[in-house]
């Protein structure tokens, strides 16, 4: 099971979250049957949304990340709640492009750099917060860092990684998000920069068996901290019969009656988990009758 912890330095100058998202990203690959580079791209964004979800004030809040950089993977969308449970999908789950010269997966080449990163936070307010920034690298960790710096003015370090096996399964996935709180002293900033500069990639550390606690201790070496929260996030979809029917309610009677195929059935597939919902023409007629009855009761 994936694990994440959030901590705060004892002087309240730095907040940090680290996650081992291996199981979560593996579940995404299993559902969507993504190619290696798409697994890496979607896995990074999924991990980022989980980290940002954990940073939210309430567990019922949610954050949505949306990226379309003009690359062959198309649009990437991930959603996470305040406990780090996340879901997501790629518009094009199978993309085959050459590796980088160093032999690494070319995530930037798959995602592209000609586009925007959108961040939508739903905290229960009448309207969700929406922020966006241009993509700067398409590698996603740098783009998250840039978003925080330019859109929220929060100095942030973000590290994301996904290691894919030759058989396309996920070997390791994880991430780290560190933010400076207001009035953080210069000596702490200097210490963090030195620590981050010496920190090896997340996937390398996780693949060696390092825990999220040990990775945070490396990133915050010399800075005493307390663990504030611990989570076991998972790949979790929020779809349901009720939500699909809710989408039907937004359609006109004529549109609903035009949906059934020659077998008098309608199939709706969830983009996040590939679950298929099936309805008959009779189901839609009952929905229409129920909706019209409720309208009459209100009038």
N, C-alpha and C positions, 0 to 999 in steps of 0.2 A: 504494500500500500504506500502511496506517496505520503511524504511528510513535509510539513513546513513549520517554521518557528519565527516568531517576531520578537525582537528584543529592543531594549532602550539602554543606552549608556547611562551609567549611574549619575552623571552630571546633566542628563537630559539634553545632550547636545546632538546626539545622532540616533536615528531610528533605522533599523535594518530588518529585512525579511530574507530568509533563504529557504529554498524548496528543492526537495528531491522529487521531481515530477515524472520519474521514469514510468510508473504504472499508468499515470494519467495519459501521457503521450502515447504509450503502447496501446492503450484502449482506443485512442483516436485513430491510430494506424490500422488497428484491427477492424474498426467500423468502416472507415473510408477507403481502405486498401490503397493508400497513397504510395507513390513512388518515393525513392529515398530522399530526393531534394525537397519534395513537398512535405514529407514527414518532418524534415528539419525545419522548414519554414513555418508550417502550421504548429509544430511542437514548440517552437520559440514563442510564437504569439500566444499560444495557449498558456505557456508558462508565465509570460508577462502579465496576462490578464489575471491569472491566479495570484501573483504577487501583488498586483494593484488592487485586487479585490480584498485581500487580507489587510491592506492599508486603509480600507474604508472604515468609517466609524461604527457602523451597525452591520450585523450579520445578514440582515434582510436587504441591505443595499446591493446594488450590482453595478458592474462596469462592463462596457462593450467596447472592443477594439475592432476597428475596421481599416483594412489596408488594401489599396489597389494602386500598385506602382507601375502598371503598364507592362509587366512581365508576363510570361506564358502561364503562370499559375493563376492569373486573374485575381479576383477579389478573395481576400481572407477575412473571416469574421470569427471572433471568439467572444464568449460571454462568461463572466465569473461572478459568484456571489461573495459575501463578506467572509465566508469560511474558506475561500479559495477553490471551491468546486467549480469546474469549468467545462465548457463545451465549445465546439467550433467546427468549421468546415472550410474547405478550399473550393473555389469555383471549378478549378480543373485539378482533380486529385492525382492525375498521372502526367508528369512532365519529365522528359528526358533531355538533359543538356549536359555538355561536357563538364568534367571536374575542373576546379581551379588548377593552376600550375603546381600548387603545393599539394595536390591530391585531395583537397577538401571539397565538400559539396558546395556548389555555387548558389547559395541562398539568395544573394543579391541579384544574380542573373535570373533566377526564377521569379523573384518578387518584382524586380524593376525598381527604378528610383524616380520615375516621372509620375508622381502622385502625392497623395496625402495620407497621413495617419489621423484617423478620427478616434476620439475618446468620448464616450457617452457614459455619464455616471447618473444612475437612477437612485436617489436617496429618499424617495417618497414625496418630493416636492411636486407642485403642479406641473412643472416642466423639467425634464432632465437637463443636467449640465452637458453642453456639447463643446468640445475643443478640438482644434485640428492644427496640424503643422505639416509642412512639406517633408517628405522623406529625404534624408540626407545620405543614406548609404544602402538602404534596402536589406541590411543585415539584421534589422529590427532592434537589437539592444541599443545601438547608437541612436536609433530613431526615437525610442522611448526616452532616453536621456535628453535628447534635444527637445522633445515635447515638454517635459517637466521644466526645463530651463527657460524656454520661450513662452509657453502658455501659462504656466503656474508659478514661474520664478522660484522654483525649488531646486537648489543644487543637488543633483542626483547621480548616482553611479548605478548602472544596470548591466548585469552580465547574464547572458542566456546561452544555452547550448543543448544540442541534441546529437547523440552518437548513434548511428544506424549500422546494424549488422549487415554483412553481405546478403543474408536472406531477407533483408528489408525489415526485420523486426527491430525494436528499439532496445539498444544496449544500455543507454543512460540518457537522462534528460534532467535539467535543473536550471535554477536561476538564482540571482542575488539582486536585491534592490536596497540601496543604502541612500538615505537622505539626511542632509544637514538641517537641523532645526534652527530657528532664529537665534542670532547672537552666538553661533558656534565659534569658539576661540580659534585663532589662526594656528596655534600649535597642534590642535586636534586635526585641523584640515591638513596640515603638513604630514601628520602621522598617517592619516587615512590614505593620502596620495601615495605614500611610500608602501603601505600595506597592499593597496590595490595593484600597484605596479609590480609587486613581487608575487601576486596571486596567480596560480596556474588556472587554466580553463576549468570551468565547473564540471564538464563531462569527464575530464581527466581525473579530477579529484574523486568524483562519485564512482567512477569505474575502478578506482583503487580501493574503494570501500570506505571512503571518508563520509562521516555523517554530516547532516546540515549543521549540527552544533559545532563540530570541528571546523567546518568551513567558515562559519561565522566567527569563530575564535581566531582564525587566520586573518580574516578581513579586518577584524577589530583588535588585532594584537596591540597590547599596551593601553587599551581603552576598556576598563571594567564595565561589564554590562549585566543586565538582568533579563531573563526570558520572560516576556509579558504574556505571550500566547503560544499555544502549540496546536496544530491542526493536522488532520489526515485527509487532505482534499482528494477528490476523485473526479473522474470524468462523469458528469451527471447532466442528463438532459431534462428539461422541464416541460416537455411536450405531454399532451394528454388528450383524451377524447373531447373533454370540455373545451380545451383551447382550439382544437380544430373546428368544433361546432361553432365556437365564437367567431372564427374567421368566416364561416358560412353565413352567420347572421349579418355580416356586412355586405352580403351580396343580395341583389334583387331576386324576386321570385322567378323571373324569366331566366336570369343567369343560373340559378340553382337547378332549374328544370332542364337546362341545356347541358348539364355536366355528365349525367349517366351515359355510359357507352352502349354498344349494341347488346351487352349482357346485363344492362340495367344496373350497372355498378359504377362507383367512383372510388379511385384510390388516391390517397394523399400520403406522400412520403416526407418525413421530417428530415430536413437538411442536416441537422446536427447528429442524429443517431440512426438514421435510415429506417426507423420504424415505419411500417405501412399501416395506415388507417383505411378501413374499407367501409363504404356506405352504399346502400341500395337506393334506388329511386324512391322506394316507400319511406326510407329513413329521411330523405330530403323533404318529402311531402309532409311528414309528421313535423319536421322542423319548421316548415313554412306555416303550417296550421298553428303550431305553438306560438310562433312569432306574431302572427296576425291576431291570435286570441289575446296576447299580452298587450298589443297595441289598442285593441278595443277596450280592454279593462282600464287602461290609462286615460282613454278619451271620455 
